[in-house]
Amino acid sequence: MELFLGIIIGLVVLVLLVVVHELGHAIVARRNGVVVEEFGIGFPPKAWGKKLKNGILLTLNWLPLGGFVKLQGENDSARKKGDYGAATFWQKTKILFAGVVVNWLVAVLILTGLALAGLPKIIPDQFSVPSDTTLVTTPVTLGSVVDEYPAATAGLASGDVVTVIDGQEIDTAQELIEVTQANRGETVAVEYTREGTQQTADVTLRDSDEAVFGATLQQQEKIQATWSAPIVGIATTGQFTWVTLQGLGNLFVDFFGGLFSQLSPDETVRQQGSESLDRASNSVAGPVGILGVIFPAAGQAGLTEVVFLAAIISLTLAVMNALPIPALDGGRWFVTALFRLLRRPLTKEREEKIHGTGFLTLMGLIVLVTIADVSKLFS
């Protein structure tokens, strides 16, 4: 049931974020004289459609994986009145990057709201205004509990909040680790809260240097602000944008570096290449990973984590669509700008070939990532 609920929440969030992205394109296109023929929620086949008073066909489609906007004369060589192709280069720039701006602003708004309620701190130097910052630390909560290890044997389970061990109050994950290490091989009384009820269990710790307790620990710091919340929202979005770009750069280096390393006759180089490919594989998630793993986990963690994840995905959509990748917004702008710079005509056939190739490449990567996600689910 939790998995199903997580998938539903994930679908709703993804569709909403893509729809507002496409809405940005549609609004700016209309304001610049380009005719919007269709605004679709989800992808075809069409389930329902209605012609609005402004002439736009609004459709609901059966594949709930996003949305799209169809402009009149979308190819750059179209020249009729109301065609996208007939717009000036500056107008095309505004239309293409409108979705990027909207997704970035959505991330700013969400992170601003979270700064008021409690914004998760996920990087060491995460921005805050010291004079208006309260750091809120969540209780120490058990994540996964390893079967046949002390915590599981004593009846502890994922989600339990540990408050006291051997008479010592536990305020941080480090304190739990230190207390259990100091008492390894002994039986200690562990006080914990489960669904609001205080309970006690006697846990016989392992006598070893590692895995004394047998559970992963979850604890989070949250940044809480008042008047500086909008500043924190904007600055944190900028900070996460840079971190996202760095992550994409590392992914690119790991993937292609690892790929080329496989051609080396040196076994050591090939092994290093395999490790790079593994890092690349573990650092990305496709639709299956996002909907089947990430959102269900966020749903179990709470509403704040789901909302925070929505902000990160909105920001990622903005960053990815700003990059010069054919078939995406940044790629379409780059191709248009390149041909203008070269003073060569961008014919419909040439444009469709460039972006069609880019789209097929993206679909191929999505298939590969999806296969990797499925293998992780069943491994």
C-alpha positions, 0 to 999 in steps of 0.5 A: 500500500505504501509503495502504491501511494508513493507511486501515485504521489510521484505521478501527481508531482511529476505531472504538475511540474511538467505541466507548469513547465509547459504552461510557461511556454504557452503563456510566453508564446501567446504573449509574443504572437505565437498561436498555441494549438494544443495544451496536453496533460499527459501524453497521447492517446487522448482520453478527453479534449475540449476547445477553449474560448481562446482557441486552444485545444485542452486535452487529457491523455492516457499516459500520466507522465507529464504534458506538452504544448503544441505551437503553430508552425513549430519548425524554425523555417515556418513563416505564416502569421502566428507560427513559432518559426516566424517569431524573432530570435529574442521571442524564441529565446523567451518562449524556449526558456520560459519553462526553465524559468517557471521550474526554477521559480517553483523551486524557489517558492517551495524552498521559501515555504520550507524555510519557514516550516523547516528546510532539510539541511543536506549539504554542509555549507547550505545557505542560511542567514545566521541572525535569523536561523534556528537549527532544528534537529529531528529525533534519532530514527531507525532506518533499515533494521538488519535481520538476525542482528541485535536490534531486530532480534529485540523487536525494534523496527524501521521507524522507531525513534530511539530516546534512551540507551542504558539510561543515557538520553540519545539526542544525536546519531553519533551518541547512539553509536558511541553508547552502543560501541562502549557497551558492545557484548552487553545487554542494554535497555533501549527506550524508544517510541513507536507510533507515539507509544513509549516502549522498552526493549533489552538489546544484547549488543554484538561484541565486534568493532562494526555492526554492534546494533544492526540498524541504519540511523536517520537524523536530519537537521532543518533550517528554520527562518522567518523574515529571511525565508525568501532570501534563503529560498532564492540562495538555496535554489542557486546553491542547489543549481550549482550542485546539480551542475557539478553532479551532471559533470561528474556523471558525464566524466564517470560514464564516458571515461568509464566507457572508453576505459573498457577499450584499454588493454590494461586490466587495471584501467578496465577495472577503474572504468567499471568502477566509474560506470558503477558510480554513474549508474548509481547516481541516476534514477529513471521513472522506475527509480523515481516512482518506485523507490524515491517517492515511496521512501520520501512518502514514508519519511513525511510530507516535508520530504515529499515537498522537498523532493518536488523542489529538487525535481523542479530544479533538475527539470530547469537545469536539464532543459537549459542544457544544449541537448538536442530535443530539449529546450536548451538544445532547440535554442542552441541549434537555432542560434548556431544556424543563425551564427553560421548564416545557414538556413535551418530547414524543417527536414534538417531540424527534425533530423537533429532533434529526432536523433537527440530524442531517440538518444534520450529515449535510449538512455532512459531505457538503459536507466530504467533497466538499471532501476529494475535490476536494483529493485530485484537485486 
